[in-house]
Every structure is written in structure tokens, then in C-alpha cells.
Amino acid sequence: MRLVRTLSSAALAIAAALALVVPAEAAGENYVALGDSYSSGTGTGSYYSDSGSCKRSQYSYPALWAASHAPASFKFVACSGAKTGDVLANQVGALSASTSLVSISIGGNDAGFTDVITTCTFGSDSTCVNRVNQAKAYATGTLPGLLDNVYAQIRTRAPSATVVVLGYPRLYKVPGSCSVGLSDTKRAAINSAADTLHQVISAQAGAKAFAYRDLRTPFTGHEICSSDWWLNSLSWPVEESYHPNRNGQRLGYLPQLTAVTG
């Protein structure tokens, strides 16, 4: 009996030791990254060759998270320029009942992000403020329903997943002194649009009990015209403009996802 007990103890010890060396993938997440250019990594300057105009980057927060956490599966379908309708048409199909983690940033393009930036870059202060106000009205009046449709589809297709919704940072330090061609009036107006998006997106995410992460605070002190930019100003190629750079993805967005997942 003593020999049997000894052998049993040895077997348990071996089993425990083996459990410690099981690859992380065996118990890891099934992660799907949805969203727009802030999730695809546009602005980091280096992209997967097969991602085409979606501009998915190895320096994006989803790819960085996957590289450090070794999920059991990783589907990266975020795409530059995506609106809520594009998520529904082209991205949510990557979700399934086995999906355990979803991240998404969406809504900025629906509210007219690109046109706002263009108008404010080339127009007068008053033209910029008026265009920002139009975007804010759309964000408060129409965007909630669009987000609700997207979030409902995510929950339906991935009923057990942890869903992390990431917001948008304020783009500019105000007041700030740098040669980016925009007055403080324009910068403040653009920042106010980020505040409105925060209010709308956080409310809709909260209604679905999704985890929402506010990016305005992490980027404070790292806006355009600060001493340490985590965002591109007007850049070439032009689509790189006004997006997080590599530090913005690594030091701004990634820790917000990690704060939820560990």
C-alpha cells in the first residue's frame, strides 16, 4: 500500500508539472479584433501586406496584445475607414459562440471624422466650428442607434465574450504651440467632438454591459502640440494623419485593453 501511495503521489506530481508547461494556447482566449483605423493600426507606418486598404498593422494594439498573450485564436478584421455598417457587413462574421474576447473602436467615421478634419484644416474658424457641431448633432441623434445595432450583433454572435469598447482621444493640446496650421479655436472644437463621441459611445456600451475604455485620459499630455506626441499631425500618406502612432497604440491603447483582460 505504501508503494501504491508513493506511486500515486509521484503521478500527481508529474501531472501537476505537466500542467504548468501546457502551452498558453490550450487555455487562451479566442480573440476577434473589430473596428476602424484606430483599431487596425493606421498611422503606425507598417502594415500586413495582405490587409490592403484596411491597413492592419503589427504595431496595432490588437496585434500587440495577441503577440504578448498567445491567444488560442486571433482574428484581426478591423479596417481603416470602417463605419458601423461595414462592421455589420464585413466584420461580425468573424465572431462565433467560441469567441471569448472582442475589441472594437467604431463610430468616428460615421460622425464624419475625415470631413471634419479636412474642413477644419482648410476652412475658417467659423466653418470648422459649424462642421464640428454638425458632426456632434449626428453623434447624439443618429449614432446611438447605429452603435446599438453593432453591439447587439456582437452579443448575439458571441454570447459569452468579454467585449471591450475603446473610445477616441482628444487630438490636440489646447493651448498649444506648434506649427500645425490650426488655431486654438479649431483645436478646441475638434476636441469637443471627441468628448461628444465619448459620451455617446460609453452610454451605448454601458447599456450592453460592455467594458468601455476612455482614451482621453491616457492621451492627456500626448496630444498633437504637446511635448510627447502619440498622434500624427498632417502626414504623408495623408491617411496616416490624425491617427495614433506606434507609441499611441503601444502606450495608449494597449494598456486599456490589458486593463480589462489582464
NUVEX-578054 format. One record per residue (C-alpha): residue number from 1; residue in three letters; x, y, z. Coordinates in steps of 0.001 Angstrom, whole numbers, plus 500000, padded with zeros to 6 digits. Layout:
N
site nr = NUM; rest = ala; c1 = X; c2 = Y; c3 = Z
...
! end
This chain:
262
site nr = 1; rest = met; c1 = 500000; c2 = 500000; c3 = 500000
site nr = 2; rest = arg; c1 = 502857; c2 = 502342; c3 = 500821
site nr = 3; rest = leu; c1 = 504332; c2 = 501710; c3 = 497338
site nr = 4; rest = val; c1 = 500933; c2 = 502427; c3 = 495735
site nr = 5; rest = arg; c1 = 500584; c2 = 505651; c3 = 497681
site nr = 6; rest = thr; c1 = 504119; c2 = 506652; c3 = 496683
site nr = 7; rest = leu; c1 = 503437; c2 = 505932; c3 = 493020
site nr = 8; rest = ser; c1 = 500127; c2 = 507805; c3 = 493180
site nr = 9; rest = ser; c1 = 501848; c2 = 510811; c3 = 494737
site nr = 10; rest = ala; c1 = 504530; c2 = 510704; c3 = 492076
site nr = 11; rest = ala; c1 = 501919; c2 = 510510; c3 = 489343
site nr = 12; rest = leu; c1 = 500074; c2 = 513515; c3 = 490739
site nr = 13; rest = ala; c1 = 503320; c2 = 515468; c3 = 490951
site nr = 14; rest = ile; c1 = 504152; c2 = 514634; c3 = 487323
site nr = 15; rest = ala; c1 = 500641; c2 = 515617; c3 = 486220
site nr = 16; rest = ala; c1 = 500928; c2 = 518918; c3 = 488055
site nr = 17; rest = ala; c1 = 504300; c2 = 519609; c3 = 486481
site nr = 18; rest = leu; c1 = 502942; c2 = 518851; c3 = 483025
site nr = 19; rest = ala; c1 = 500021; c2 = 521197; c3 = 483618
site nr = 20; rest = leu; c1 = 502485; c2 = 524004; c3 = 484198
site nr = 21; rest = val; c1 = 504073; c2 = 523546; c3 = 480785
site nr = 22; rest = val; c1 = 500874; c2 = 523231; c3 = 478739
site nr = 23; rest = pro; c1 = 501099; c2 = 525887; c3 = 476016
site nr = 24; rest = ala; c1 = 499154; c2 = 529063; c3 = 476744
site nr = 25; rest = glu; c1 = 497129; c2 = 528476; c3 = 473604
site nr = 26; rest = ala; c1 = 495412; c2 = 525475; c3 = 475203
site nr = 27; rest = ala; c1 = 493577; c2 = 527676; c3 = 477691
site nr = 28; rest = gly; c1 = 493886; c2 = 531020; c3 = 475893
site nr = 29; rest = glu; c1 = 491355; c2 = 533422; c3 = 474501
site nr = 30; rest = asn; c1 = 489609; c2 = 533220; c3 = 471162
site nr = 31; rest = tyr; c1 = 490111; c2 = 536880; c3 = 470291
site nr = 32; rest = val; c1 = 488439; c2 = 538860; c3 = 467498
site nr = 33; rest = ala; c1 = 489507; c2 = 542479; c3 = 466841
site nr = 34; rest = leu; c1 = 486835; c2 = 544558; c3 = 465098
site nr = 35; rest = gly; c1 = 486655; c2 = 548226; c3 = 464260
site nr = 36; rest = asp; c1 = 488067; c2 = 551130; c3 = 462294
site nr = 37; rest = ser; c1 = 491510; c2 = 552616; c3 = 461660
site nr = 38; rest = tyr; c1 = 492173; c2 = 553269; c3 = 465345
site nr = 39; rest = ser; c1 = 491978; c2 = 549501; c3 = 465835
site nr = 40; rest = ser; c1 = 493620; c2 = 548448; c3 = 462572
site nr = 41; rest = gly; c1 = 496712; c2 = 550490; c3 = 463389
site nr = 42; rest = thr; c1 = 496584; c2 = 553024; c3 = 460584
site nr = 43; rest = gly; c1 = 499160; c2 = 555672; c3 = 461418
site nr = 44; rest = thr; c1 = 501903; c2 = 553309; c3 = 462562
site nr = 45; rest = gly; c1 = 503540; c2 = 553226; c3 = 459127
site nr = 46; rest = ser; c1 = 503871; c2 = 549446; c3 = 458648
site nr = 47; rest = tyr; c1 = 501090; c2 = 547087; c3 = 457536
site nr = 48; rest = tyr; c1 = 500477; c2 = 543456; c3 = 456760
site nr = 49; rest = ser; c1 = 500796; c2 = 543024; c3 = 453000
site nr = 50; rest = asp; c1 = 497550; c2 = 541094; c3 = 452754
site nr = 51; rest = ser; c1 = 495498; c2 = 543751; c3 = 454559
site nr = 52; rest = gly; c1 = 495356; c2 = 546096; c3 = 451566
site nr = 53; rest = ser; c1 = 493458; c2 = 549330; c3 = 452146
site nr = 54; rest = cys; c1 = 492377; c2 = 548120; c3 = 455613
site nr = 55; rest = lys; c1 = 495923; c2 = 548924; c3 = 456788
site nr = 56; rest = arg; c1 = 496169; c2 = 546380; c3 = 459583
site nr = 57; rest = ser; c1 = 499456; c2 = 546702; c3 = 461421
site nr = 58; rest = gln; c1 = 501642; c2 = 544532; c3 = 463602
site nr = 59; rest = tyr; c1 = 502023; c2 = 547667; c3 = 465746
site nr = 60; rest = ser; c1 = 498288; c2 = 547971; c3 = 466432
site nr = 61; rest = tyr; c1 = 497014; c2 = 547276; c3 = 469930
site nr = 62; rest = pro; c1 = 495175; c2 = 544079; c3 = 468863
site nr = 63; rest = ala; c1 = 498309; c2 = 542615; c3 = 467273
site nr = 64; rest = leu; c1 = 500478; c2 = 543678; c3 = 470206
site nr = 65; rest = trp; c1 = 498029; c2 = 542108; c3 = 472665
site nr = 66; rest = ala; c1 = 497943; c2 = 538871; c3 = 470666
site nr = 67; rest = ala; c1 = 501744; c2 = 538748; c3 = 470488
site nr = 68; rest = ser; c1 = 502080; c2 = 539065; c3 = 474259
site nr = 69; rest = his; c1 = 499138; c2 = 536865; c3 = 475314
site nr = 70; rest = ala; c1 = 499319; c2 = 533979; c3 = 472807
site nr = 71; rest = pro; c1 = 495555; c2 = 533553; c3 = 472378
site nr = 72; rest = ala; c1 = 494212; c2 = 530236; c3 = 471170
site nr = 73; rest = ser; c1 = 492964; c2 = 532069; c3 = 468071
site nr = 74; rest = phe; c1 = 493210; c2 = 535617; c3 = 466776
site nr = 75; rest = lys; c1 = 491038; c2 = 537073; c3 = 464019
site nr = 76; rest = phe; c1 = 492056; c2 = 540604; c3 = 463067
site nr = 77; rest = val; c1 = 489366; c2 = 542148; c3 = 460863
site nr = 78; rest = ala; c1 = 489444; c2 = 545847; c3 = 461850
site nr = 79; rest = cys; c1 = 489688; c2 = 548041; c3 = 458762
site nr = 80; rest = ser; c1 = 490704; c2 = 551609; c3 = 458063
site nr = 81; rest = gly; c1 = 487720; c2 = 553762; c3 = 457152
site nr = 82; rest = ala; c1 = 485163; c2 = 551372; c3 = 458613
site nr = 83; rest = lys; c1 = 481763; c2 = 552646; c3 = 459691
site nr = 84; rest = thr; c1 = 479164; c2 = 550786; c3 = 461711
site nr = 85; rest = gly; c1 = 477632; c2 = 549414; c3 = 458517
site nr = 86; rest = asp; c1 = 480991; c2 = 547990; c3 = 457444
site nr = 87; rest = val; c1 = 481356; c2 = 546192; c3 = 460767
site nr = 88; rest = leu; c1 = 477957; c2 = 544579; c3 = 460241
site nr = 89; rest = ala; c1 = 478617; c2 = 543708; c3 = 456601
site nr = 90; rest = asn; c1 = 482259; c2 = 542636; c3 = 456704
site nr = 91; rest = gln; c1 = 483471; c2 = 542009; c3 = 460250
site nr = 92; rest = val; c1 = 480967; c2 = 540434; c3 = 462630
site nr = 93; rest = gly; c1 = 481072; c2 = 537234; c3 = 460576
site nr = 94; rest = ala; c1 = 484396; c2 = 536523; c3 = 462296
site nr = 95; rest = leu; c1 = 482547; c2 = 536076; c3 = 465603
site nr = 96; rest = ser; c1 = 481197; c2 = 532777; c3 = 466885
site nr = 97; rest = ala; c1 = 479901; c2 = 531142; c3 = 470021
site nr = 98; rest = ser; c1 = 483502; c2 = 530205; c3 = 470881
site nr = 99; rest = thr; c1 = 484719; c2 = 533819; c3 = 470734
site nr = 100; rest = ser; c1 = 485776; c2 = 534790; c3 = 474243
site nr = 101; rest = leu; c1 = 487233; c2 = 538284; c3 = 473687
site nr = 102; rest = val; c1 = 486182; c2 = 541091; c3 = 471348
site nr = 103; rest = ser; c1 = 487665; c2 = 544568; c3 = 470995
site nr = 104; rest = ile; c1 = 486247; c2 = 547384; c3 = 468905
site nr = 105; rest = ser; c1 = 486561; c2 = 551091; c3 = 468169
site nr = 106; rest = ile; c1 = 483830; c2 = 552425; c3 = 465884
site nr = 107; rest = gly; c1 = 481691; c2 = 555497; c3 = 465352
site nr = 108; rest = gly; c1 = 484188; c2 = 558188; c3 = 464429
site nr = 109; rest = asn; c1 = 483802; c2 = 557683; c3 = 460687
site nr = 110; rest = asp; c1 = 480010; c2 = 557594; c3 = 460946
site nr = 111; rest = ala; c1 = 480178; c2 = 561016; c3 = 462576
site nr = 112; rest = gly; c1 = 482309; c2 = 562343; c3 = 459705
site nr = 113; rest = phe; c1 = 485796; c2 = 562332; c3 = 461221
site nr = 114; rest = thr; c1 = 487644; c2 = 562733; c3 = 457900
site nr = 115; rest = asp; c1 = 485442; c2 = 565559; c3 = 456643
site nr = 116; rest = val; c1 = 485675; c2 = 567374; c3 = 459968
site nr = 117; rest = ile; c1 = 489469; c2 = 567285; c3 = 459850
site nr = 118; rest = thr; c1 = 489532; c2 = 568378; c3 = 456195
site nr = 119; rest = thr; c1 = 487106; c2 = 571241; c3 = 456793
site nr = 120; rest = cys; c1 = 488993; c2 = 572441; c3 = 459836
site nr = 121; rest = thr; c1 = 492351; c2 = 572224; c3 = 458084
site nr = 122; rest = phe; c1 = 491349; c2 = 574269; c3 = 455054
site nr = 123; rest = gly; c1 = 488405; c2 = 576351; c3 = 456303
site nr = 124; rest = ser; c1 = 487946; c2 = 579286; c3 = 458613
site nr = 125; rest = asp; c1 = 487413; c2 = 579061; c3 = 462353
site nr = 126; rest = ser; c1 = 483659; c2 = 579511; c3 = 461970
site nr = 127; rest = thr; c1 = 483431; c2 = 576944; c3 = 459175
site nr = 128; rest = cys; c1 = 485313; c2 = 574463; c3 = 461336
site nr = 129; rest = val; c1 = 483118; c2 = 575057; c3 = 464377
site nr = 130; rest = asn; c1 = 479958; c2 = 574701; c3 = 462285
site nr = 131; rest = arg; c1 = 481148; c2 = 571408; c3 = 460772
site nr = 132; rest = val; c1 = 482088; c2 = 570070; c3 = 464195
site nr = 133; rest = asn; c1 = 478647; c2 = 570997; c3 = 465506
site nr = 134; rest = gln; c1 = 477041; c2 = 569098; c3 = 462628
site nr = 135; rest = ala; c1 = 479129; c2 = 566045; c3 = 463495
site nr = 136; rest = lys; c1 = 478187; c2 = 566322; c3 = 467161
site nr = 137; rest = ala; c1 = 474497; c2 = 566550; c3 = 466278
site nr = 138; rest = tyr; c1 = 474819; c2 = 563393; c3 = 464193
site nr = 139; rest = ala; c1 = 476682; c2 = 561681; c3 = 467017
site nr = 140; rest = thr; c1 = 473976; c2 = 562435; c3 = 469562
site nr = 141; rest = gly; c1 = 470984; c2 = 561957; c3 = 467241
site nr = 142; rest = thr; c1 = 471819; c2 = 559089; c3 = 464879
site nr = 143; rest = leu; c1 = 474936; c2 = 557308; c3 = 466114
site nr = 144; rest = pro; c1 = 473345; c2 = 555735; c3 = 469228
site nr = 145; rest = gly; c1 = 471025; c2 = 553597; c3 = 467116
site nr = 146; rest = leu; c1 = 473838; c2 = 552556; c3 = 464783
site nr = 147; rest = leu; c1 = 476053; c2 = 551548; c3 = 467683
site nr = 148; rest = asp; c1 = 473220; c2 = 549645; c3 = 469307
site nr = 149; rest = asn; c1 = 472806; c2 = 547564; c3 = 466126
site nr = 150; rest = val; c1 = 476505; c2 = 546719; c3 = 466079
site nr = 151; rest = tyr; c1 = 476702; c2 = 545906; c3 = 469765
site nr = 152; rest = ala; c1 = 473569; c2 = 543746; c3 = 469566
site nr = 153; rest = gln; c1 = 475091; c2 = 541725; c3 = 466729
site nr = 154; rest = ile; c1 = 478302; c2 = 541248; c3 = 468671
site nr = 155; rest = arg; c1 = 476411; c2 = 539933; c3 = 471678
site nr = 156; rest = thr; c1 = 474206; c2 = 537681; c3 = 469555
site nr = 157; rest = arg; c1 = 477114; c2 = 536138; c3 = 467680
site nr = 158; rest = ala; c1 = 479491; c2 = 535945; c3 = 470663
site nr = 159; rest = pro; c1 = 477153; c2 = 535479; c3 = 473642
site nr = 160; rest = ser; c1 = 479853; c2 = 534611; c3 = 476173
site nr = 161; rest = ala; c1 = 482593; c2 = 537004; c3 = 475065
site nr = 162; rest = thr; c1 = 484126; c2 = 539819; c3 = 477065
site nr = 163; rest = val; c1 = 483587; c2 = 542855; c3 = 474830
site nr = 164; rest = val; c1 = 485933; c2 = 545829; c3 = 475185
site nr = 165; rest = val; c1 = 484856; c2 = 549068; c3 = 473511
site nr = 166; rest = leu; c1 = 487655; c2 = 551599; c3 = 473115
site nr = 167; rest = gly; c1 = 486952; c2 = 555286; c3 = 472613
site nr = 168; rest = tyr; c1 = 488906; c2 = 558060; c3 = 470922
site nr = 169; rest = pro; c1 = 491452; c2 = 560517; c3 = 472346
site nr = 170; rest = arg; c1 = 491332; c2 = 564273; c3 = 472120
site nr = 171; rest = leu; c1 = 493661; c2 = 565163; c3 = 469242
site nr = 172; rest = tyr; c1 = 495116; c2 = 568479; c3 = 470375
site nr = 173; rest = lys; c1 = 496706; c2 = 570116; c3 = 473364
site nr = 174; rest = val; c1 = 494916; c2 = 573428; c3 = 473905
site nr = 175; rest = pro; c1 = 496501; c2 = 575876; c3 = 474182
site nr = 176; rest = gly; c1 = 499467; c2 = 574521; c3 = 472311
site nr = 177; rest = ser; c1 = 502304; c2 = 575962; c3 = 470307
site nr = 178; rest = cys; c1 = 503288; c2 = 574015; c3 = 467230
site nr = 179; rest = ser; c1 = 503181; c2 = 574599; c3 = 463503
site nr = 180; rest = val; c1 = 500166; c2 = 572518; c3 = 462522
site nr = 181; rest = gly; c1 = 498185; c2 = 575315; c3 = 460927
site nr = 182; rest = leu; c1 = 495153; c2 = 575153; c3 = 463215
site nr = 183; rest = ser; c1 = 494063; c2 = 577852; c3 = 465635
site nr = 184; rest = asp; c1 = 493230; c2 = 577074; c3 = 469227
site nr = 185; rest = thr; c1 = 489579; c2 = 577678; c3 = 468306
site nr = 186; rest = lys; c1 = 489718; c2 = 574865; c3 = 465767
site nr = 187; rest = arg; c1 = 491662; c2 = 572586; c3 = 468082
site nr = 188; rest = ala; c1 = 489169; c2 = 573082; c3 = 470893
site nr = 189; rest = ala; c1 = 486252; c2 = 572404; c3 = 468550
site nr = 190; rest = ile; c1 = 487799; c2 = 569146; c3 = 467331
site nr = 191; rest = asn; c1 = 488496; c2 = 568103; c3 = 470916
site nr = 192; rest = ser; c1 = 484870; c2 = 568781; c3 = 471821
site nr = 193; rest = ala; c1 = 483832; c2 = 566277; c3 = 469158
site nr = 194; rest = ala; c1 = 485936; c2 = 563642; c3 = 470920
site nr = 195; rest = asp; c1 = 484119; c2 = 564481; c3 = 474150
site nr = 196; rest = thr; c1 = 480750; c2 = 564001; c3 = 472456
site nr = 197; rest = leu; c1 = 481819; c2 = 560674; c3 = 470991
site nr = 198; rest = his; c1 = 482919; c2 = 559605; c3 = 474461
site nr = 199; rest = gln; c1 = 479515; c2 = 560408; c3 = 475907
site nr = 200; rest = val; c1 = 477612; c2 = 558575; c3 = 473171
site nr = 201; rest = ile; c1 = 479822; c2 = 555509; c3 = 472857
site nr = 202; rest = ser; c1 = 480235; c2 = 554998; c3 = 476595
site nr = 203; rest = ala; c1 = 476464; c2 = 555176; c3 = 477107
site nr = 204; rest = gln; c1 = 475692; c2 = 552628; c3 = 474387
site nr = 205; rest = ala; c1 = 478455; c2 = 550283; c3 = 475519
site nr = 206; rest = gly; c1 = 477241; c2 = 550541; c3 = 479092
site nr = 207; rest = ala; c1 = 473697; c2 = 549690; c3 = 478038
site nr = 208; rest = lys; c1 = 475011; c2 = 546344; c3 = 476751
site nr = 209; rest = ala; c1 = 477223; c2 = 545822; c3 = 479829
site nr = 210; rest = phe; c1 = 480331; c2 = 546004; c3 = 477650
site nr = 211; rest = ala; c1 = 483612; c2 = 547257; c3 = 479099
site nr = 212; rest = tyr; c1 = 484244; c2 = 550800; c3 = 477854
site nr = 213; rest = arg; c1 = 487693; c2 = 552412; c3 = 477972
site nr = 214; rest = asp; c1 = 488043; c2 = 556189; c3 = 477785
site nr = 215; rest = leu; c1 = 491179; c2 = 557094; c3 = 475802
site nr = 216; rest = arg; c1 = 491081; c2 = 560805; c3 = 476572
site nr = 217; rest = thr; c1 = 492862; c2 = 560443; c3 = 479898
site nr = 218; rest = pro; c1 = 495707; c2 = 558160; c3 = 478721
site nr = 219; rest = phe; c1 = 496450; c2 = 560562; c3 = 475857
site nr = 220; rest = thr; c1 = 496453; c2 = 563676; c3 = 478060
site nr = 221; rest = gly; c1 = 499925; c2 = 565160; c3 = 477725
site nr = 222; rest = his; c1 = 500482; c2 = 563242; c3 = 474498
site nr = 223; rest = glu; c1 = 498223; c2 = 565118; c3 = 472099
site nr = 224; rest = ile; c1 = 499362; c2 = 566949; c3 = 468979
site nr = 225; rest = cys; c1 = 501184; c2 = 570100; c3 = 470136
site nr = 226; rest = ser; c1 = 502206; c2 = 568509; c3 = 473431
site nr = 227; rest = ser; c1 = 505801; c2 = 567688; c3 = 474334
site nr = 228; rest = asp; c1 = 505375; c2 = 563983; c3 = 473524
site nr = 229; rest = trp; c1 = 503009; c2 = 563259; c3 = 470633
site nr = 230; rest = trp; c1 = 501271; c2 = 559882; c3 = 470489
site nr = 231; rest = leu; c1 = 499330; c2 = 561047; c3 = 467418
site nr = 232; rest = asn; c1 = 500297; c2 = 562023; c3 = 463904
site nr = 233; rest = ser; c1 = 499509; c2 = 565514; c3 = 462696
site nr = 234; rest = leu; c1 = 499121; c2 = 566124; c3 = 458950
site nr = 235; rest = ser; c1 = 501269; c2 = 563357; c3 = 457478
site nr = 236; rest = trp; c1 = 502132; c2 = 561566; c3 = 454278
site nr = 237; rest = pro; c1 = 500455; c2 = 559350; c3 = 453166
site nr = 238; rest = val; c1 = 497547; c2 = 561570; c3 = 454140
site nr = 239; rest = glu; c1 = 495519; c2 = 558701; c3 = 455625
site nr = 240; rest = glu; c1 = 498204; c2 = 558378; c3 = 458309
site nr = 241; rest = ser; c1 = 497181; c2 = 561810; c3 = 459594
site nr = 242; rest = tyr; c1 = 495435; c2 = 562260; c3 = 462939
site nr = 243; rest = his; c1 = 495852; c2 = 558653; c3 = 463990
site nr = 244; rest = pro; c1 = 497811; c2 = 557124; c3 = 466873
site nr = 245; rest = asn; c1 = 501451; c2 = 556475; c3 = 466069
site nr = 246; rest = arg; c1 = 503279; c2 = 553418; c3 = 467408
site nr = 247; rest = asn; c1 = 503554; c2 = 554896; c3 = 470886
site nr = 248; rest = gly; c1 = 499876; c2 = 555775; c3 = 470790
site nr = 249; rest = gln; c1 = 498990; c2 = 552165; c3 = 470090
site nr = 250; rest = arg; c1 = 501548; c2 = 550637; c3 = 472487
site nr = 251; rest = leu; c1 = 501356; c2 = 553097; c3 = 475375
site nr = 252; rest = gly; c1 = 497856; c2 = 554483; c3 = 474875
site nr = 253; rest = tyr; c1 = 495521; c2 = 551815; c3 = 473540
site nr = 254; rest = leu; c1 = 497195; c2 = 548528; c3 = 474502
site nr = 255; rest = pro; c1 = 497189; c2 = 549187; c3 = 478288
site nr = 256; rest = gln; c1 = 493464; c2 = 549921; c3 = 478112
site nr = 257; rest = leu; c1 = 492727; c2 = 546529; c3 = 476619
site nr = 258; rest = thr; c1 = 495104; c2 = 544862; c3 = 479052
site nr = 259; rest = ala; c1 = 493402; c2 = 546608; c3 = 481970
site nr = 260; rest = val; c1 = 490306; c2 = 544544; c3 = 481183
site nr = 261; rest = thr; c1 = 491899; c2 = 541246; c3 = 480173
site nr = 262; rest = gly; c1 = 494922; c2 = 541144; c3 = 482465
! end
